[in-house]
Amino acid sequence: MAATKSGKKTGRPRSLHEPDIINAALETGLSDASMPTVAKRLGVTHSALYRYFADRNALLVASIGTAIARTQWPDGSQHWRDTLTGLADSMWHMFSEYPGLAEAMLTVQGTPPEGTELAARIVDGIQRQGFSVHDAMLAVDFISDLTLTNYSKMARLDQPAGEGITTRDRFRADWSRPEILTEVVADDSGWYGRGWLDEKIAVMLDGLERRVTS
């Protein structure tokens, strides 16, 4: 051990590895993960993290890739409808498992290789069932975007909106004003859990089936 000017002894710097940093970011929650917060969780200075990741964005991209790698996905061998609904189910589970992940995916710059490899695997399985690569990729992109935005929207509904009400309460009041919408807005199925995600997916898949078989 070496001694500092104050006389305190310092040990060897803690040994870091990229997986340690990524795990700390995921455990912190990606919406709150910054270089200083992750470094604090690891007990190191944030400058030490820059030896492994150029910036926060690079850390988020790597963390998203790890979350994807840890999640069970459809392999593309199932019927294409089951594959695409399975894709939505896996994404929803992943977002629930890793707080802040959905928000990070909406704002991060770049895509981890785990993401592009997953999309390619699913596209390959779907196109083997009579789809063009374009239509298969269109379906994967649509399901991914729809699930991502729907999860983020539903999570936001629980946020407080002042005066003892939630954002959900405020939106429901706004949308109940047109009389024609009152009955449908009163239905809780659109305001809790996955909302109308599964119905939206079913409508999309019905249209895709007609497109492919026409």
C-alpha positions as CSV (number, residue, x, y, z in Angstrom):
1,M,0.0,0.0,0.0
2,A,1.1,3.6,-0.7
3,A,0.5,6.5,1.6
4,T,-1.1,9.7,0.6
5,K,0.0,13.2,1.8
6,S,-2.6,13.0,4.6
7,G,-1.0,9.8,5.8
8,K,-3.9,7.6,4.8
9,K,-3.0,4.4,3.1
10,T,-4.6,3.6,-0.2
11,G,-5.1,0.2,-1.6
12,R,-5.0,-1.0,-5.2
13,P,-7.8,0.4,-7.3
14,R,-10.8,-2.0,-7.5
15,S,-10.6,-4.3,-10.5
16,L,-13.5,-3.6,-12.9
17,H,-14.9,-5.5,-15.8
18,E,-17.5,-4.4,-18.3
19,P,-20.1,-6.9,-17.0
20,D,-19.8,-5.4,-13.5
21,I,-20.5,-2.0,-14.8
22,I,-23.4,-3.1,-16.9
23,N,-24.9,-5.0,-14.0
24,A,-24.6,-1.9,-11.8
25,A,-26.3,0.2,-14.5
26,L,-29.2,-2.3,-14.8
27,E,-29.6,-2.6,-11.0
28,T,-29.6,1.2,-10.7
29,G,-32.3,1.5,-13.4
30,L,-31.4,2.8,-16.8
31,S,-33.4,6.0,-16.4
32,D,-31.3,6.9,-13.4
33,A,-28.0,5.4,-14.6
34,S,-25.3,7.9,-15.2
35,M,-21.6,7.5,-15.0
36,P,-21.5,9.0,-11.4
37,T,-24.4,7.0,-10.1
38,V,-23.1,3.7,-11.5
39,A,-19.6,4.5,-10.2
40,K,-21.0,5.2,-6.8
41,R,-22.8,1.9,-6.8
42,L,-19.5,0.2,-7.6
43,G,-17.5,2.1,-5.1
44,V,-15.2,3.7,-7.7
45,T,-14.7,7.1,-9.2
46,H,-16.7,7.8,-12.3
47,S,-13.6,8.6,-14.3
48,A,-12.7,4.9,-14.0
49,L,-15.7,4.0,-16.1
50,Y,-14.5,5.9,-19.1
51,R,-11.8,3.3,-19.5
52,Y,-14.6,0.9,-20.5
53,F,-17.3,3.1,-22.0
54,A,-16.8,6.4,-23.9
55,D,-19.9,8.0,-22.4
56,R,-23.3,7.3,-20.8
57,N,-24.9,6.5,-24.2
58,A,-22.3,3.7,-24.8
59,L,-23.1,2.3,-21.4
60,L,-26.8,2.3,-22.1
61,V,-26.4,0.6,-25.5
62,A,-24.3,-2.1,-23.9
63,S,-26.8,-2.5,-21.0
64,I,-29.7,-2.8,-23.4
65,G,-27.7,-5.5,-25.3
66,T,-27.2,-7.4,-22.0
67,A,-30.9,-7.2,-21.2
68,I,-31.8,-8.6,-24.6
69,A,-29.3,-11.4,-24.2
70,R,-30.8,-12.4,-20.9
71,T,-34.3,-12.5,-22.1
72,Q,-36.0,-15.6,-23.7
73,W,-37.3,-14.8,-27.2
74,P,-39.2,-16.8,-29.8
75,D,-36.8,-18.4,-32.2
76,G,-38.8,-17.9,-35.3
77,S,-39.7,-21.5,-35.8
78,Q,-43.2,-21.1,-34.6
79,H,-46.2,-20.0,-36.7
80,W,-45.5,-16.4,-37.7
81,R,-48.4,-15.0,-35.6
82,D,-47.1,-16.9,-32.5
83,T,-43.6,-15.6,-33.2
84,L,-44.8,-12.0,-33.4
85,T,-47.1,-12.2,-30.3
86,G,-44.2,-13.9,-28.5
87,L,-41.9,-11.0,-29.5
88,A,-44.3,-8.6,-27.8
89,D,-44.6,-10.8,-24.7
90,S,-40.9,-11.1,-24.3
91,M,-40.4,-7.4,-24.8
92,W,-43.0,-6.6,-22.1
93,H,-41.4,-9.0,-19.7
94,M,-37.9,-7.5,-20.4
95,F,-39.2,-4.0,-19.7
96,S,-40.8,-5.2,-16.5
97,E,-37.6,-6.9,-15.4
98,Y,-35.3,-3.9,-16.0
99,P,-36.7,-0.6,-14.8
100,G,-35.9,2.3,-17.1
101,L,-35.1,0.1,-20.0
102,A,-38.1,1.1,-22.2
103,E,-37.3,4.8,-21.6
104,A,-33.6,4.2,-22.5
105,M,-34.6,2.5,-25.7
106,L,-36.7,5.5,-26.7
107,T,-33.8,7.9,-26.4
108,V,-30.5,6.0,-26.8
109,Q,-28.4,6.5,-29.9
110,G,-27.5,3.2,-31.5
111,T,-28.5,-0.4,-31.4
112,P,-26.6,-3.2,-29.7
113,P,-25.6,-6.2,-31.8
114,E,-27.9,-8.4,-29.7
115,G,-30.8,-6.3,-31.0
116,T,-30.0,-6.6,-34.7
117,E,-29.2,-10.3,-34.3
118,L,-32.5,-11.0,-32.6
119,A,-34.4,-9.1,-35.4
120,A,-32.5,-11.0,-38.1
121,R,-33.3,-14.3,-36.5
122,I,-37.0,-13.6,-36.2
123,V,-37.2,-12.1,-39.7
124,D,-35.5,-15.2,-41.1
125,G,-38.1,-17.5,-39.4
126,I,-41.0,-15.4,-40.7
127,Q,-39.8,-15.1,-44.3
128,R,-39.5,-18.9,-44.5
129,Q,-43.3,-18.9,-44.1
130,G,-44.0,-17.0,-47.2
131,F,-43.2,-13.4,-46.3
132,S,-40.9,-11.1,-48.1
133,V,-37.9,-10.0,-46.0
134,H,-39.4,-6.5,-46.3
135,D,-42.8,-7.5,-44.9
136,A,-41.2,-9.6,-42.2
137,M,-39.0,-6.8,-41.0
138,L,-41.9,-4.4,-41.2
139,A,-43.9,-6.7,-38.9
140,V,-41.0,-7.0,-36.4
141,D,-40.5,-3.2,-36.4
142,F,-44.2,-2.5,-35.9
143,I,-44.5,-5.0,-33.0
144,S,-41.4,-3.7,-31.4
145,D,-42.4,0.0,-31.7
146,L,-45.9,-0.7,-30.6
147,T,-44.9,-2.6,-27.5
148,L,-42.2,-0.1,-26.5
149,T,-44.4,2.9,-26.8
150,N,-47.4,1.1,-25.2
151,Y,-45.3,0.0,-22.2
152,S,-43.9,3.5,-21.7
153,K,-47.4,5.0,-21.9
154,M,-48.9,2.6,-19.4
155,A,-46.1,3.1,-17.0
156,R,-46.6,6.8,-17.1
157,L,-50.2,6.6,-16.2
158,D,-49.3,5.7,-12.6
159,Q,-47.4,9.0,-12.0
160,P,-49.0,11.5,-9.7
161,A,-50.7,14.5,-11.3
162,G,-51.4,16.6,-8.2
163,E,-54.4,16.9,-6.0
164,G,-54.3,13.3,-5.1
165,I,-54.9,12.0,-8.6
166,T,-52.8,10.1,-11.1
167,T,-52.0,10.8,-14.7
168,R,-54.5,8.0,-15.5
169,D,-57.2,9.9,-13.7
170,R,-56.5,13.1,-15.6
171,F,-56.4,11.4,-19.0
172,R,-59.6,9.5,-18.3
173,A,-61.4,12.7,-17.3
174,D,-60.2,14.5,-20.5
175,W,-61.3,11.6,-22.8
176,S,-64.7,11.2,-21.1
177,R,-65.9,14.6,-22.1
178,P,-67.0,13.8,-25.6
179,E,-70.2,11.9,-25.0
180,I,-69.6,9.3,-27.7
181,L,-66.4,8.2,-25.9
182,T,-67.8,7.9,-22.4
183,E,-68.6,4.2,-22.5
184,V,-65.4,3.0,-24.0
185,V,-63.3,5.3,-21.8
186,A,-65.1,3.8,-18.7
187,D,-63.7,0.4,-19.6
188,D,-60.8,-0.4,-17.4
189,S,-59.1,-2.7,-19.9
190,G,-57.6,0.2,-21.7
191,W,-56.2,1.8,-18.6
192,Y,-54.4,-0.9,-16.7
193,G,-51.9,-3.7,-17.4
194,R,-51.1,-3.9,-21.1
195,G,-54.0,-1.7,-22.1
196,W,-55.1,-2.3,-25.6
197,L,-51.8,-3.6,-26.8
198,D,-53.0,-7.2,-27.5
199,E,-56.0,-5.9,-29.4
200,K,-53.8,-3.5,-31.5
201,I,-51.5,-6.4,-32.3
202,A,-54.4,-8.6,-33.4
203,V,-55.7,-5.9,-35.7
204,M,-52.2,-5.5,-37.2
205,L,-51.7,-9.3,-37.6
206,D,-55.1,-9.7,-39.3
207,G,-54.2,-7.0,-41.8
208,L,-50.7,-8.5,-42.4
209,E,-52.3,-11.9,-43.0
210,R,-54.6,-10.4,-45.7
211,R,-51.6,-8.7,-47.3
212,V,-49.6,-11.9,-47.5
213,T,-52.4,-14.1,-48.7
214,S,-53.9,-11.7,-51.3
